[in-house]
Amino acid sequence: MHPHLHTKDNTACEDIMNALEECHAKGFLWKSLGMCSDTKDKLTLCLRAERVKRTANNRGIARSKRDEVKRLWDDIDENS
C-alpha cells in the first residue's frame, strides 16, 4: 500500500506530487497517453527513498530499545 501522500512526513516529495497533480489536471486523454508516466516514476522513486530512510531509522530505534532491554535483563540476572 502507498502511504498517504500529503502528510508532514512526505515533504521531500511534495514538488513531485504537485507536478503529478498538475499533469493529471490536464485531463483524461493526457493521462491515458502516458504523458504523466515520467513524473509518476519520479514520485515512486522519491517515496521509496523516503520509505527506506524511515525503515532504517525505525530499525535503529528498535535495535537500541532491544539492547537496552537486554542490558536490563542481564543486570537483573547478575543481581539475582
Distance bins in CASP14 RR format, pairs under 12 A and 6 or more apart:
PFRMAT RR
TARGET T0000
AUTHOR 0000-0000-0000
RMODE 2
METHOD distances of the structure
MODEL  1
1 47 0 0 0 0 0 1 0 0 0 0 0
1 51 0 0 0 0 0 1 0 0 0 0 0
2 10 0 0 0 0 0 1 0 0 0 0 0
2 13 0 0 0 0 0 1 0 0 0 0 0
2 17 0 0 0 0 0 1 0 0 0 0 0
2 40 0 0 0 0 0 1 0 0 0 0 0
2 43 0 0 0 0 1 0 0 0 0 0 0
2 44 0 0 0 0 1 0 0 0 0 0 0
2 47 1 0 0 1 0 0 0 0 0 0 0
2 48 0 0 0 0 0 1 0 0 0 0 0
2 50 0 0 0 0 0 1 0 0 0 0 0
2 51 0 0 0 0 1 0 0 0 0 0 0
3 9 1 0 0 1 0 0 0 0 0 0 0
3 10 1 0 0 1 0 0 0 0 0 0 0
3 13 0 0 0 0 1 0 0 0 0 0 0
3 17 0 0 0 0 0 1 0 0 0 0 0
3 43 0 0 0 0 0 1 0 0 0 0 0
3 44 0 0 0 0 0 1 0 0 0 0 0
3 46 0 0 0 0 0 1 0 0 0 0 0
3 47 1 0 0 1 0 0 0 0 0 0 0
3 48 0 0 0 0 0 1 0 0 0 0 0
3 50 0 0 0 0 1 0 0 0 0 0 0
3 51 1 0 0 1 0 0 0 0 0 0 0
3 54 0 0 0 0 1 0 0 0 0 0 0
3 55 0 0 0 0 0 1 0 0 0 0 0
4 10 1 0 0 1 0 0 0 0 0 0 0
4 13 0 0 0 0 0 1 0 0 0 0 0
4 17 0 0 0 0 0 1 0 0 0 0 0
4 47 0 0 0 0 0 1 0 0 0 0 0
5 11 0 0 0 0 0 1 0 0 0 0 0
5 12 0 0 0 0 0 1 0 0 0 0 0
5 13 1 0 0 1 0 0 0 0 0 0 0
5 14 0 0 0 0 1 0 0 0 0 0 0
5 16 0 0 0 0 1 0 0 0 0 0 0
5 17 1 0 1 0 0 0 0 0 0 0 0
5 18 0 0 0 0 0 1 0 0 0 0 0
5 20 0 0 0 0 1 0 0 0 0 0 0
5 21 0 0 0 0 1 0 0 0 0 0 0
5 40 0 0 0 0 0 1 0 0 0 0 0
5 43 0 0 0 0 1 0 0 0 0 0 0
5 44 0 0 0 0 0 1 0 0 0 0 0
5 46 0 0 0 0 0 1 0 0 0 0 0
5 47 1 0 0 1 0 0 0 0 0 0 0
5 50 0 0 0 0 0 1 0 0 0 0 0
6 13 0 0 0 0 0 1 0 0 0 0 0
6 14 1 0 0 1 0 0 0 0 0 0 0
6 17 1 0 0 1 0 0 0 0 0 0 0
6 18 0 0 0 0 1 0 0 0 0 0 0
6 20 0 0 0 0 0 1 0 0 0 0 0
6 21 0 0 0 0 1 0 0 0 0 0 0
7 13 0 0 0 0 0 1 0 0 0 0 0
7 14 0 0 0 0 0 1 0 0 0 0 0
7 17 0 0 0 0 0 1 0 0 0 0 0
7 47 0 0 0 0 0 1 0 0 0 0 0
7 50 0 0 0 0 0 1 0 0 0 0 0
7 54 0 0 0 0 0 1 0 0 0 0 0
8 14 0 0 0 0 0 1 0 0 0 0 0
8 50 0 0 0 0 0 1 0 0 0 0 0
9 47 0 0 0 0 0 1 0 0 0 0 0
9 50 1 0 0 1 0 0 0 0 0 0 0
9 51 0 0 0 0 1 0 0 0 0 0 0
9 53 0 0 0 0 0 1 0 0 0 0 0
9 54 1 0 0 1 0 0 0 0 0 0 0
9 57 0 0 0 0 0 1 0 0 0 0 0
10 16 0 0 0 0 1 0 0 0 0 0 0
10 17 1 0 0 1 0 0 0 0 0 0 0
10 18 0 0 0 0 0 1 0 0 0 0 0
10 43 0 0 0 0 1 0 0 0 0 0 0
10 46 0 0 0 0 1 0 0 0 0 0 0
10 47 1 0 0 1 0 0 0 0 0 0 0
10 48 0 0 0 0 0 1 0 0 0 0 0
10 49 0 0 0 0 0 1 0 0 0 0 0
10 50 1 0 0 1 0 0 0 0 0 0 0
10 51 0 0 0 0 1 0 0 0 0 0 0
10 53 0 0 0 0 0 1 0 0 0 0 0
10 54 0 0 0 0 0 1 0 0 0 0 0
11 17 0 0 0 0 1 0 0 0 0 0 0
11 18 0 0 0 0 0 1 0 0 0 0 0
11 46 0 0 0 0 0 1 0 0 0 0 0
11 50 0 0 0 0 1 0 0 0 0 0 0
12 43 0 0 0 0 0 1 0 0 0 0 0
12 45 0 0 0 0 0 1 0 0 0 0 0
12 46 1 0 0 1 0 0 0 0 0 0 0
12 47 0 0 0 0 1 0 0 0 0 0 0
12 48 0 0 0 0 0 1 0 0 0 0 0
12 49 1 0 0 1 0 0 0 0 0 0 0
12 50 1 0 1 0 0 0 0 0 0 0 0
12 51 0 0 0 0 0 1 0 0 0 0 0
12 52 0 0 0 0 0 1 0 0 0 0 0
12 53 0 0 0 0 1 0 0 0 0 0 0
12 54 0 0 0 0 0 1 0 0 0 0 0
13 19 0 0 0 0 0 1 0 0 0 0 0
13 20 0 0 0 0 1 0 0 0 0 0 0
13 39 0 0 0 0 0 1 0 0 0 0 0
13 40 0 0 0 0 0 1 0 0 0 0 0
13 42 0 0 0 0 1 0 0 0 0 0 0
13 43 1 0 0 1 0 0 0 0 0 0 0
13 44 0 0 0 0 1 0 0 0 0 0 0
13 45 0 0 0 0 1 0 0 0 0 0 0
13 46 1 0 1 0 0 0 0 0 0 0 0
13 47 1 0 1 0 0 0 0 0 0 0 0
13 48 0 0 0 0 1 0 0 0 0 0 0
13 49 0 0 0 0 1 0 0 0 0 0 0
13 50 1 0 0 1 0 0 0 0 0 0 0
13 51 0 0 0 0 0 1 0 0 0 0 0
13 53 0 0 0 0 0 1 0 0 0 0 0
14 20 0 0 0 0 0 1 0 0 0 0 0
14 21 0 0 0 0 0 1 0 0 0 0 0
14 43 0 0 0 0 0 1 0 0 0 0 0
14 46 0 0 0 0 1 0 0 0 0 0 0
14 47 0 0 0 0 0 1 0 0 0 0 0
14 50 0 0 0 0 0 1 0 0 0 0 0
15 21 0 0 0 0 0 1 0 0 0 0 0
15 22 0 0 0 0 0 1 0 0 0 0 0
15 39 0 0 0 0 0 1 0 0 0 0 0
15 42 0 0 0 0 1 0 0 0 0 0 0
15 43 0 0 0 0 1 0 0 0 0 0 0
15 46 0 0 0 0 1 0 0 0 0 0 0
16 22 0 0 0 0 0 1 0 0 0 0 0
16 23 0 0 0 0 0 1 0 0 0 0 0
16 36 0 0 0 0 0 1 0 0 0 0 0
16 38 0 0 0 0 0 1 0 0 0 0 0
16 39 1 0 0 1 0 0 0 0 0 0 0
16 40 0 0 0 0 1 0 0 0 0 0 0
16 41 0 0 0 0 1 0 0 0 0 0 0
16 42 1 0 1 0 0 0 0 0 0 0 0
16 43 1 0 1 0 0 0 0 0 0 0 0
16 44 0 0 0 0 1 0 0 0 0 0 0
16 45 0 0 0 0 1 0 0 0 0 0 0
16 46 1 0 1 0 0 0 0 0 0 0 0
16 47 0 0 0 0 1 0 0 0 0 0 0
16 49 0 0 0 0 0 1 0 0 0 0 0
16 50 0 0 0 0 0 1 0 0 0 0 0
17 23 0 0 0 0 0 1 0 0 0 0 0
17 24 0 0 0 0 0 1 0 0 0 0 0
17 36 0 0 0 0 0 1 0 0 0 0 0
17 39 0 0 0 0 1 0 0 0 0 0 0
17 40 0 0 0 0 0 1 0 0 0 0 0
17 42 0 0 0 0 0 1 0 0 0 0 0
17 43 1 0 0 1 0 0 0 0 0 0 0
17 44 0 0 0 0 0 1 0 0 0 0 0
17 46 0 0 0 0 1 0 0 0 0 0 0
17 47 0 0 0 0 1 0 0 0 0 0 0
17 50 0 0 0 0 0 1 0 0 0 0 0
18 24 0 0 0 0 0 1 0 0 0 0 0
18 25 0 0 0 0 0 1 0 0 0 0 0
18 39 0 0 0 0 1 0 0 0 0 0 0
18 42 0 0 0 0 0 1 0 0 0 0 0
18 43 0 0 0 0 0 1 0 0 0 0 0
19 25 0 0 0 0 0 1 0 0 0 0 0
19 26 0 0 0 0 0 1 0 0 0 0 0
19 35 0 0 0 0 0 1 0 0 0 0 0
19 36 0 0 0 0 1 0 0 0 0 0 0
19 38 0 0 0 0 1 0 0 0 0 0 0
19 39 1 0 1 0 0 0 0 0 0 0 0
19 40 0 0 0 0 1 0 0 0 0 0 0
19 41 0 0 0 0 0 1 0 0 0 0 0
19 42 0 0 0 0 1 0 0 0 0 0 0
19 43 0 0 0 0 1 0 0 0 0 0 0
19 46 0 0 0 0 0 1 0 0 0 0 0
20 26 0 0 0 0 0 1 0 0 0 0 0
20 30 0 0 0 0 0 1 0 0 0 0 0
20 31 0 0 0 0 1 0 0 0 0 0 0
20 35 0 0 0 0 0 1 0 0 0 0 0
20 36 1 0 0 1 0 0 0 0 0 0 0
20 37 0 0 0 0 0 1 0 0 0 0 0
20 38 0 0 0 0 1 0 0 0 0 0 0
20 39 1 0 1 0 0 0 0 0 0 0 0
20 40 1 0 0 1 0 0 0 0 0 0 0
20 41 0 0 0 0 0 1 0 0 0 0 0
20 42 0 0 0 0 1 0 0 0 0 0 0
20 43 1 0 1 0 0 0 0 0 0 0 0
20 44 0 0 0 0 0 1 0 0 0 0 0
20 46 0 0 0 0 0 1 0 0 0 0 0
20 47 0 0 0 0 0 1 0 0 0 0 0
21 27 0 0 0 0 0 1 0 0 0 0 0
21 31 0 0 0 0 0 1 0 0 0 0 0
21 36 0 0 0 0 1 0 0 0 0 0 0
21 39 0 0 0 0 1 0 0 0 0 0 0
21 40 0 0 0 0 0 1 0 0 0 0 0
21 43 0 0 0 0 0 1 0 0 0 0 0
22 30 0 0 0 0 0 1 0 0 0 0 0
22 31 0 0 0 0 0 1 0 0 0 0 0
22 35 0 0 0 0 0 1 0 0 0 0 0
22 36 0 0 0 0 1 0 0 0 0 0 0
22 39 0 0 0 0 1 0 0 0 0 0 0
23 30 1 0 0 1 0 0 0 0 0 0 0
23 31 1 0 0 1 0 0 0 0 0 0 0
23 33 0 0 0 0 0 1 0 0 0 0 0
23 34 0 0 0 0 1 0 0 0 0 0 0
23 35 1 0 0 1 0 0 0 0 0 0 0
23 36 1 1 0 0 0 0 0 0 0 0 0
23 37 0 0 0 0 1 0 0 0 0 0 0
23 38 0 0 0 0 1 0 0 0 0 0 0
23 39 1 0 1 0 0 0 0 0 0 0 0
23 40 0 0 0 0 1 0 0 0 0 0 0
23 42 0 0 0 0 0 1 0 0 0 0 0
23 43 0 0 0 0 0 1 0 0 0 0 0
24 30 1 0 0 1 0 0 0 0 0 0 0
24 31 1 0 1 0 0 0 0 0 0 0 0
24 32 0 0 0 0 0 1 0 0 0 0 0
24 34 0 0 0 0 0 1 0 0 0 0 0
24 35 0 0 0 0 1 0 0 0 0 0 0
24 36 1 0 0 1 0 0 0 0 0 0 0
24 37 0 0 0 0 0 1 0 0 0 0 0
24 39 0 0 0 0 1 0 0 0 0 0 0
24 40 0 0 0 0 1 0 0 0 0 0 0
24 43 0 0 0 0 0 1 0 0 0 0 0
25 31 0 0 0 0 1 0 0 0 0 0 0
25 35 0 0 0 0 0 1 0 0 0 0 0
25 36 0 0 0 0 0 1 0 0 0 0 0
26 32 0 0 0 0 0 1 0 0 0 0 0
26 33 0 0 0 0 0 1 0 0 0 0 0
26 34 0 0 0 0 0 1 0 0 0 0 0
26 35 1 0 0 1 0 0 0 0 0 0 0
26 36 0 0 0 0 1 0 0 0 0 0 0
26 39 0 0 0 0 0 1 0 0 0 0 0
27 33 0 0 0 0 0 1 0 0 0 0 0
27 34 0 0 0 0 0 1 0 0 0 0 0
27 35 0 0 0 0 1 0 0 0 0 0 0
27 36 0 0 0 0 1 0 0 0 0 0 0
28 34 0 0 0 0 0 1 0 0 0 0 0
28 35 0 0 0 0 0 1 0 0 0 0 0
28 36 0 0 0 0 0 1 0 0 0 0 0
29 35 0 0 0 0 1 0 0 0 0 0 0
29 36 0 0 0 0 0 1 0 0 0 0 0
30 36 1 0 0 1 0 0 0 0 0 0 0
30 37 0 0 0 0 0 1 0 0 0 0 0
30 39 0 0 0 0 0 1 0 0 0 0 0
31 37 0 0 0 0 1 0 0 0 0 0 0
31 39 0 0 0 0 0 1 0 0 0 0 0
31 40 0 0 0 0 1 0 0 0 0 0 0
34 40 0 0 0 0 1 0 0 0 0 0 0
34 41 0 0 0 0 0 1 0 0 0 0 0
36 42 0 0 0 0 0 1 0 0 0 0 0
36 43 0 0 0 0 1 0 0 0 0 0 0
36 44 0 0 0 0 0 1 0 0 0 0 0
37 43 0 0 0 0 0 1 0 0 0 0 0
37 44 0 0 0 0 0 1 0 0 0 0 0
38 44 0 0 0 0 0 1 0 0 0 0 0
38 45 0 0 0 0 0 1 0 0 0 0 0
39 45 0 0 0 0 0 1 0 0 0 0 0
39 46 0 0 0 0 0 1 0 0 0 0 0
40 46 0 0 0 0 0 1 0 0 0 0 0
40 47 0 0 0 0 0 1 0 0 0 0 0
41 47 0 0 0 0 0 1 0 0 0 0 0
41 48 0 0 0 0 0 1 0 0 0 0 0
42 48 0 0 0 0 0 1 0 0 0 0 0
42 49 0 0 0 0 0 1 0 0 0 0 0
43 49 0 0 0 0 0 1 0 0 0 0 0
43 50 0 0 0 0 0 1 0 0 0 0 0
44 50 0 0 0 0 0 1 0 0 0 0 0
44 51 0 0 0 0 0 1 0 0 0 0 0
45 51 0 0 0 0 0 1 0 0 0 0 0
45 52 0 0 0 0 0 1 0 0 0 0 0
46 52 0 0 0 0 0 1 0 0 0 0 0
46 53 0 0 0 0 0 1 0 0 0 0 0
47 53 0 0 0 0 0 1 0 0 0 0 0
47 54 0 0 0 0 0 1 0 0 0 0 0
48 54 0 0 0 0 0 1 0 0 0 0 0
48 55 0 0 0 0 0 1 0 0 0 0 0
49 55 0 0 0 0 0 1 0 0 0 0 0
49 56 0 0 0 0 0 1 0 0 0 0 0
50 56 0 0 0 0 0 1 0 0 0 0 0
50 57 0 0 0 0 0 1 0 0 0 0 0
51 57 0 0 0 0 0 1 0 0 0 0 0
51 58 0 0 0 0 0 1 0 0 0 0 0
52 58 0 0 0 0 0 1 0 0 0 0 0
52 59 0 0 0 0 0 1 0 0 0 0 0
53 59 0 0 0 0 0 1 0 0 0 0 0
53 60 0 0 0 0 0 1 0 0 0 0 0
54 60 0 0 0 0 0 1 0 0 0 0 0
54 61 0 0 0 0 0 1 0 0 0 0 0
55 61 0 0 0 0 0 1 0 0 0 0 0
55 62 0 0 0 0 0 1 0 0 0 0 0
56 62 0 0 0 0 0 1 0 0 0 0 0
56 63 0 0 0 0 0 1 0 0 0 0 0
57 63 0 0 0 0 0 1 0 0 0 0 0
57 64 0 0 0 0 0 1 0 0 0 0 0
58 64 0 0 0 0 0 1 0 0 0 0 0
58 65 0 0 0 0 0 1 0 0 0 0 0
59 65 0 0 0 0 0 1 0 0 0 0 0
59 66 0 0 0 0 0 1 0 0 0 0 0
60 66 0 0 0 0 1 0 0 0 0 0 0
60 67 0 0 0 0 1 0 0 0 0 0 0
60 68 0 0 0 0 0 1 0 0 0 0 0
61 67 0 0 0 0 0 1 0 0 0 0 0
61 68 0 0 0 0 0 1 0 0 0 0 0
62 68 0 0 0 0 0 1 0 0 0 0 0
62 69 0 0 0 0 0 1 0 0 0 0 0
63 69 0 0 0 0 0 1 0 0 0 0 0
63 70 0 0 0 0 0 1 0 0 0 0 0
64 70 0 0 0 0 0 1 0 0 0 0 0
64 71 0 0 0 0 0 1 0 0 0 0 0
65 71 0 0 0 0 0 1 0 0 0 0 0
65 72 0 0 0 0 0 1 0 0 0 0 0
66 72 0 0 0 0 0 1 0 0 0 0 0
66 73 0 0 0 0 0 1 0 0 0 0 0
67 73 0 0 0 0 0 1 0 0 0 0 0
67 74 0 0 0 0 0 1 0 0 0 0 0
68 74 0 0 0 0 0 1 0 0 0 0 0
68 75 0 0 0 0 0 1 0 0 0 0 0
69 75 0 0 0 0 0 1 0 0 0 0 0
69 76 0 0 0 0 0 1 0 0 0 0 0
70 76 0 0 0 0 0 1 0 0 0 0 0
70 77 0 0 0 0 0 1 0 0 0 0 0
71 77 0 0 0 0 0 1 0 0 0 0 0
71 78 0 0 0 0 0 1 0 0 0 0 0
72 78 0 0 0 0 0 1 0 0 0 0 0
72 79 0 0 0 0 0 1 0 0 0 0 0
73 79 0 0 0 0 0 1 0 0 0 0 0
73 80 0 0 0 0 0 1 0 0 0 0 0
74 80 0 0 0 0 0 1 0 0 0 0 0
END
